[in-house]
């Protein structure tokens, strides 16, 4: 037995040296990656917290405990609370239509869903100003009926929804395409209604990807700056979201408060990343295997 | 449940998948739809299930028209080629699905459902697997779960779409015998789609051979195998040697003198194609009658239950495949490169339209 095993081992080593780089190249590449990450991610991240705590704990906490900061936090949560569920529902519906049905204009719909990623957020905001602004197409009509969209909550929500449209749909489309229609058709032939099919077959099959999309969507909704900046009007205590609040504080040379609020957004990012990592692991093993018994050959059980 | 397919046509875009197809299936029959991929057999099955709607024609189940009826009202069981088990449910939950989606008034009690699931898993011999997930089962086991799941709603019609197509040869053979036994026990009308002629001939009471959206022949396995209606069926149901030729004056003369046909010389020059199955060819080492073709042995394959000999005709250079029993092969003791004489014990001639 022994000589055979030795041969196998050397074979393996020989194959290894063929398919991987030398150890010097490997170390250089890893070092380069670490250097890059440190310079562009870790140092700025550390700087945010260092600056935030520069004035001590009291100043840090004080940055949140004022009317304007609390209003910004509330507004950000409210916007995400409206935008994320809407985009989750839209994302599931769009992915469902695209993955499971053939229809004219399907490719156009896919392109449209991707558009917010391609367009600069500032442009996304401007679209709404052009539509609903005082000088916009619908401006006079809105003014007549005393409906405020631009420089008010509806505008901020609209801009946020626009920017975060792709996140859920893009996460679901490839998954639903790869899963095909078979299971849904099986459910229907077994007598399930459309709603039963959706809640008992479709939704369980996509739940982790859906959650993943929602997490990304939420992170973007809370962190969006450009589009919201255009439609918000920067009214303190009223239409300032957290990112806008950070900018205002910074422009007023109130560095400690600016970084303190920024650290909150940074924490949100870190929590998002952690949640994303957990969900990703769930996605890789869609079924929790209770007892990992090897499949028995068909027929052997009779 | 008896099935009547009445002049059904289905097109996908400009492509005609089913071209005015009519078919009748008796109650309790197991019928195989057999044909190459793209012949329309799966589409016909999906139309019967209600998963597709025909462009023209009507479908009757048990004498009632169901062309516009919803799937859930048809009470058909459908088994998919790739099982389509619900991957997030255990085997037991998969089987129970059809019962748990019933409206509350018709739904059996929880204990009754569990009982029924146990019964069905017993029927497909998978009691021990009730708590497993589909990903933990082999292909053959998954397909049996799919079958149990389809049977749970007590369908009056069972539709199977290439149910064994994704399985390896040995499991496939076991499962189709098992399916036949199951069908004999349950007496459900069944339609099986397959591209495997061996499977169709072994399992079905009747075989429907399809090609390019048309039904080429309907008959018992014996009928379609022994008496193929046309060259396509002949070729599709097993290996065959094909000889192309033209009808000659002498041939007609000879047939007439033997009283075999009243053919006239008009037939001269007509193209005809002769089909002979490899096992219907007889070999001999010397010339014994005029009908024989002289040929050289190219290769001999002795592995398997029968011996396959590939010959090359010395006249036309055409390859001829012959299947011999082991005994006959030993008697003949021919080797590669030797010259033999071939003649058909049984052949079938089809006239072809002039090109």
Interface residues (C-beta under 8 A of the other chain):
Chain A: X182 X183 X185 X186 X187 X188 X189 X190 X191 X192 X193 X196 X200 X201 X204 X205 X286 X287 X289 X290 X293 X295 X296 X297 X298 X299 X301 X302
Chain B: X49 X50 X51 X71 X72 X76 X77 X78 X80 X82 X84 X85 X86 X87 X88 X97 X98 X101 X102 X125 X126 X128 X129 X131 X132 X133 X135 X136 X137 X138 X139 X140 X141 X144 X146 X149 X150 X152 X153 X167 X171 X174 X175
